[in-house]
């Protein structure tokens, strides 16, 4: 029985670790696209703050220049934080504090610039405000997405060390973070569809289509990760009763083993249903893993069911039926080899 448990650990952890590198890449792509949209040059800034058609207030120009500098500094910090998605061996821990502070300072400067702004400056202010909200949204998305990946990584480590309750708890937290990331992403997507000002910003070099593609990729990855986390949580819930039932069975406490195997079977069945549903929404990079996990969870569902039958037969001293059911259980557990 212990060999079977190790078999699932090894295969399941391999599936997650392999894809975590790809998930990090998705996070990196949205960061790269956002940075491309926040890079400004001295000449473009000058054209935004020095219109030729009206009298320009030096104070207004100064505040607008300050705002642009704060946005550029926020973009630099965003880029620095996004580099955490470059490594597959460490936790992401995307920190938004400094980014938020810099964007808040930019907003304050725009508030000061707005009252006496020329027409061209007013357009620049509106575009900057949109860009600031874009950066806020992208930061919130990557913050929640990174936290979700970190929690799933922790959950996997607990699972690998047979700490199934902790694995379940961290999977729960991961799902909460993925849900938050999805909500923030929806807000960001809606704002990009509704607000066309980013398409005509003159003070920045914005590739709006590249950014839209990046967030669409992340949206798809989040769908897959949500199904992954739900299935993983059910597997974690099933393994405590499964390992306890296995010990009871090995110690010939058959009657006590029956309800534990049945409880494990039900959780493995829930995991199997979730992974099977996930096959329909998973991005291509996850599809083969979902297929494998559907098979593995189904194997443990069937194995636990047969072991429950074997334990019940053993409790009734029906040894022939017990041996046959145990043989069926062992065959079921090997069906994904």
C-alpha positions as CSV (number, residue, x, y, z in Angstrom):
1,X,0.0,0.0,0.0
2,X,2.8,2.5,0.8
3,X,4.3,1.9,-2.6
4,X,1.0,2.9,-4.2
5,X,0.8,6.1,-2.1
6,X,4.4,7.0,-3.2
7,X,3.4,6.3,-6.8
8,X,0.7,9.0,-6.7
9,X,2.9,11.5,-4.9
10,X,5.6,11.2,-7.4
11,X,3.4,11.5,-10.5
12,X,1.2,14.2,-9.1
13,X,4.1,16.4,-7.9
14,X,5.9,16.0,-11.2
15,X,2.8,17.3,-13.1
16,X,2.6,20.4,-10.9
17,X,6.3,21.3,-10.9
18,X,6.5,20.9,-14.7
19,X,3.7,23.3,-15.3
20,X,4.7,25.8,-12.6
21,X,7.5,26.9,-14.9
22,X,5.0,27.6,-17.6
23,X,2.6,29.4,-15.2
24,X,5.5,31.6,-14.2
25,X,6.1,32.3,-17.8
26,X,2.5,33.5,-18.2
27,X,3.0,35.8,-15.3
28,X,6.2,37.1,-16.9
29,X,4.5,37.8,-20.2
30,X,1.8,40.0,-18.6
31,X,4.6,41.9,-16.8
32,X,6.6,42.4,-20.0
33,X,3.6,43.7,-21.8
34,X,2.7,46.1,-19.0
35,X,6.3,47.4,-18.9
36,X,6.2,48.0,-22.6
37,X,3.2,50.2,-22.0
38,X,4.9,52.2,-19.3
39,X,8.1,53.1,-21.0
40,X,8.4,56.8,-21.9
41,X,11.2,58.8,-23.4
42,X,12.3,62.4,-22.7
43,X,11.2,63.6,-26.1
44,X,7.7,62.2,-25.6
45,X,7.3,63.6,-22.2
46,X,8.4,67.0,-23.5
47,X,5.8,66.9,-26.2
48,X,3.1,66.2,-23.6
49,X,4.1,69.0,-21.3
50,X,5.1,71.7,-23.8
51,X,2.2,72.3,-26.2
52,X,2.7,75.2,-28.7
53,X,-0.9,76.3,-29.0
54,X,-1.6,77.9,-25.6
55,X,0.1,79.5,-22.7
56,X,1.6,76.9,-20.4
57,X,1.8,77.3,-16.7
58,X,5.3,76.4,-15.4
59,X,3.8,75.0,-12.2
60,X,1.4,72.8,-14.2
61,X,4.2,71.6,-16.4
62,X,6.3,70.8,-13.3
63,X,3.5,68.8,-11.7
64,X,2.9,66.9,-14.9
65,X,6.6,66.1,-15.3
66,X,6.7,64.9,-11.7
67,X,3.7,62.7,-12.4
68,X,5.4,61.1,-15.4
69,X,8.6,60.5,-13.4
70,X,6.5,58.8,-10.6
71,X,4.8,56.6,-13.2
72,X,8.2,55.7,-14.7
73,X,9.6,54.8,-11.3
74,X,6.5,52.7,-10.6
75,X,7.1,50.9,-13.9
76,X,10.7,50.3,-12.9
77,X,9.6,48.8,-9.6
78,X,6.9,46.8,-11.5
79,X,9.6,45.4,-13.7
80,X,11.8,44.6,-10.7
81,X,9.0,42.7,-9.0
82,X,8.1,40.9,-12.2
83,X,11.6,39.4,-12.4
84,X,10.5,37.1,-9.6
85,X,8.5,35.2,-12.2
86,X,11.7,34.4,-14.0
87,X,12.7,31.6,-11.5
88,X,10.9,28.3,-11.1
89,X,12.8,27.4,-7.9
90,X,11.7,30.2,-5.6
91,X,8.5,31.7,-4.3
92,X,7.2,34.7,-6.3
93,X,6.2,37.1,-3.5
94,X,5.2,39.9,-5.9
95,X,5.2,43.0,-3.6
96,X,2.9,46.0,-4.6
97,X,3.7,48.4,-1.7
98,X,6.3,50.6,-3.5
99,X,4.4,50.5,-6.8
100,X,1.2,51.7,-5.1
101,X,3.0,54.5,-3.2
102,X,4.6,55.8,-6.4
103,X,1.3,55.7,-8.3
104,X,-0.4,57.5,-5.4
105,X,2.3,60.2,-5.7
106,X,1.6,60.4,-9.4
107,X,-2.1,60.8,-8.8
108,X,-1.4,63.7,-6.4
109,X,0.8,65.5,-8.9
110,X,-1.9,65.1,-11.6
111,X,-4.5,66.6,-9.2
112,X,-2.2,69.6,-8.8
113,X,-1.6,69.9,-12.5
114,X,-5.3,69.6,-13.6
115,X,-6.8,73.0,-12.6
116,X,-4.7,75.1,-14.9
117,X,-3.9,72.5,-17.6
118,X,-4.0,73.4,-21.3
119,X,-6.2,71.2,-23.6
120,X,-3.2,69.1,-24.6
121,X,-2.1,68.8,-21.0
122,X,-5.6,67.8,-20.0
123,X,-5.4,65.0,-22.6
124,X,-2.1,63.9,-21.3
125,X,-3.4,63.9,-17.7
126,X,-6.4,61.7,-18.7
127,X,-4.1,59.3,-20.5
128,X,-1.8,59.1,-17.5
129,X,-4.7,58.4,-15.2
130,X,-5.7,55.5,-17.4
131,X,-2.2,54.3,-17.5
132,X,-1.9,54.5,-13.7
133,X,-5.1,52.5,-13.3
134,X,-3.7,50.0,-15.8
135,X,-0.6,49.6,-13.7
136,X,-2.6,49.2,-10.5
137,X,-4.7,46.6,-12.1
138,X,-1.8,44.7,-13.5
139,X,0.0,44.8,-10.1
140,X,-3.1,43.5,-8.3
141,X,-3.4,40.6,-10.8
142,X,0.2,39.6,-10.6
143,X,0.2,39.9,-6.8
144,X,-2.8,37.6,-6.4
145,X,-1.6,35.2,-9.2
146,X,1.9,35.0,-7.6
147,X,0.4,34.4,-4.2
148,X,-1.8,31.6,-5.6
149,X,1.2,29.9,-7.2
150,X,3.1,30.2,-4.0
151,X,0.3,28.6,-2.0
152,X,0.0,25.8,-4.5
153,X,3.7,25.2,-4.2
154,X,3.4,25.0,-0.4
155,X,0.4,22.7,-0.8
156,X,2.4,20.4,-3.0
157,X,5.2,20.3,-0.5
158,X,2.9,19.4,2.3
159,X,1.2,16.7,0.2
160,X,4.6,15.3,-0.7
161,X,5.4,15.0,3.1
162,X,2.1,13.3,3.9
163,X,0.7,16.4,5.6
164,X,-2.6,16.2,3.8
165,X,-4.7,18.5,6.0
166,X,-2.1,21.2,5.5
167,X,-2.0,20.5,1.8
168,X,-5.8,20.9,1.7
169,X,-5.6,24.2,3.6
170,X,-3.0,25.7,1.4
171,X,-4.9,24.6,-1.7
172,X,-7.9,26.4,-0.3
173,X,-5.8,29.6,0.1
174,X,-4.4,29.1,-3.4
175,X,-7.9,28.9,-4.8
176,X,-8.9,32.1,-3.0
177,X,-5.9,33.9,-4.5
178,X,-6.7,32.6,-8.0
179,X,-10.3,33.8,-7.6
180,X,-9.0,37.3,-6.6
181,X,-6.6,37.3,-9.6
182,X,-9.5,36.4,-11.9
183,X,-11.7,39.1,-10.5
184,X,-8.9,41.7,-10.9
185,X,-8.2,40.4,-14.4
186,X,-11.9,40.8,-15.4
187,X,-11.9,44.4,-14.2
188,X,-8.7,45.0,-16.1
189,X,-10.1,43.4,-19.3
190,X,-13.3,45.4,-19.1
191,X,-11.4,48.7,-18.6
192,X,-9.3,47.9,-21.7
193,X,-12.4,47.2,-23.8
194,X,-14.2,50.3,-22.5
195,X,-11.4,52.9,-22.4
196,X,-9.8,53.6,-25.7
197,X,-7.5,56.4,-24.4
198,X,-4.6,54.0,-24.1
199,X,-4.7,53.4,-27.8
200,X,-3.8,57.1,-28.4
201,X,-1.4,57.9,-25.6
202,X,1.4,60.2,-26.8
203,X,3.5,60.2,-23.7
204,X,4.1,56.4,-23.7
205,X,4.8,53.6,-26.1
206,X,1.8,51.3,-25.5
207,X,1.2,48.1,-27.4
208,X,-2.3,47.6,-26.2
209,X,-2.9,44.4,-28.3
210,X,0.2,42.7,-26.8
211,X,-1.1,43.4,-23.3
212,X,-4.6,42.1,-24.2
213,X,-3.0,38.9,-25.5
214,X,-1.0,38.5,-22.3
215,X,-4.0,38.9,-20.0
216,X,-6.1,36.6,-22.2
217,X,-3.3,33.9,-21.8
218,X,-3.3,34.5,-18.0
219,X,-7.1,34.3,-17.9
220,X,-6.9,30.9,-19.6
221,X,-4.2,29.7,-17.2
222,X,-6.3,30.8,-14.2
223,X,-9.2,28.7,-15.4
224,X,-6.9,25.7,-15.6
225,X,-5.3,26.4,-12.3
226,X,-8.7,26.7,-10.6
227,X,-9.7,23.2,-11.7
228,X,-6.3,22.0,-10.8
229,X,-6.5,23.4,-7.3
230,X,-10.0,22.0,-6.7
231,X,-9.0,18.6,-7.9
232,X,-5.8,18.7,-5.8
233,X,-7.8,19.7,-2.7
234,X,-10.1,16.7,-3.2
235,X,-7.1,14.4,-3.5
236,X,-5.7,15.8,-0.3
237,X,-9.0,15.3,1.5
238,X,-9.0,11.7,0.3
239,X,-5.5,10.7,1.3
240,X,-5.9,10.9,5.1
241,X,-8.7,8.4,5.2
242,X,-7.0,6.3,2.5
243,X,-3.8,5.9,4.4
244,X,-5.6,5.4,7.7
245,X,-7.8,2.7,6.0
246,X,-4.7,1.1,4.5
247,X,-3.1,0.7,8.0
248,X,-6.4,-0.7,9.4
249,X,-6.6,-3.1,6.5
250,X,-3.0,-4.3,7.0
251,X,-3.7,-4.8,10.7
252,X,-6.8,-6.9,9.8
253,X,-9.2,-4.3,11.3
254,X,-11.4,-4.8,8.4
255,X,-14.7,-3.4,9.8
256,X,-13.1,-0.1,10.8
257,X,-11.4,0.1,7.4
258,X,-14.6,0.0,5.3
259,X,-16.0,3.5,6.1
260,X,-12.5,5.1,5.7
261,X,-12.0,3.5,2.3
262,X,-15.5,4.7,1.2
263,X,-14.7,8.2,2.4
264,X,-11.5,8.2,0.5
265,X,-13.3,6.8,-2.6
266,X,-15.8,9.7,-2.5
267,X,-13.0,12.3,-2.4
268,X,-11.1,10.6,-5.2
269,X,-14.3,10.5,-7.2
270,X,-14.7,14.3,-6.7
271,X,-11.1,14.8,-7.8
272,X,-11.7,12.7,-10.9
273,X,-14.8,14.6,-11.9
274,X,-13.0,17.9,-11.4
275,X,-10.0,16.9,-13.5
276,X,-12.2,15.5,-16.2
277,X,-14.1,18.8,-16.4
278,X,-10.9,20.7,-16.4
279,X,-9.8,18.9,-19.5
280,X,-12.4,21.0,-21.4
281,X,-11.1,24.4,-20.2
282,X,-7.4,23.7,-19.6
283,X,-4.9,25.6,-21.8
284,X,-2.9,23.4,-24.1
285,X,0.1,23.5,-21.8
286,X,-1.9,21.8,-19.1
287,X,-4.0,19.3,-21.1
288,X,-1.8,16.3,-20.9
289,X,-1.4,16.7,-17.2
290,X,-5.2,16.9,-16.7
291,X,-5.6,13.7,-18.7
292,X,-3.0,12.0,-16.5
293,X,-4.5,13.3,-13.3
294,X,-8.0,12.2,-14.5
295,X,-6.5,8.7,-14.9
296,X,-4.7,8.7,-11.5
297,X,-7.6,10.0,-9.5
298,X,-9.9,7.5,-11.2
299,X,-7.4,4.7,-10.4
300,X,-7.5,5.7,-6.7
301,X,-11.3,6.0,-6.8
302,X,-11.6,2.5,-8.1
303,X,-8.9,1.1,-5.9
304,X,-10.4,2.5,-2.8
305,X,-13.8,1.1,-3.8
306,X,-12.4,-2.4,-4.3
307,X,-10.5,-2.2,-1.0
308,X,-13.7,-1.2,0.7
309,X,-15.3,-4.3,-0.7
310,X,-12.3,-6.4,0.3
311,X,-12.5,-5.0,3.9
312,X,-16.2,-5.7,4.2
313,X,-15.7,-9.2,3.0
314,X,-12.8,-9.6,5.4
315,X,-15.0,-8.4,8.3
316,X,-17.5,-11.1,7.3
317,X,-14.6,-13.7,7.0
318,X,-15.5,-14.2,3.3
319,X,-11.8,-14.7,2.4
320,X,-12.3,-15.7,-1.2
321,X,-14.2,-12.5,-1.9
322,X,-11.7,-10.5,0.1
323,X,-8.8,-11.8,-1.9
324,X,-10.5,-11.2,-5.2
325,X,-11.5,-7.7,-4.3
326,X,-8.0,-6.9,-3.1
327,X,-6.6,-8.2,-6.4
328,X,-9.1,-6.0,-8.2
329,X,-8.0,-3.0,-6.1
330,X,-4.3,-3.6,-6.9
331,X,-5.0,-3.9,-10.6
332,X,-7.1,-0.7,-10.5
333,X,-4.2,1.2,-8.8
334,X,-1.9,0.1,-11.6
335,X,-4.2,1.0,-14.5
336,X,-2.3,4.3,-15.4
337,X,1.1,2.6,-15.6
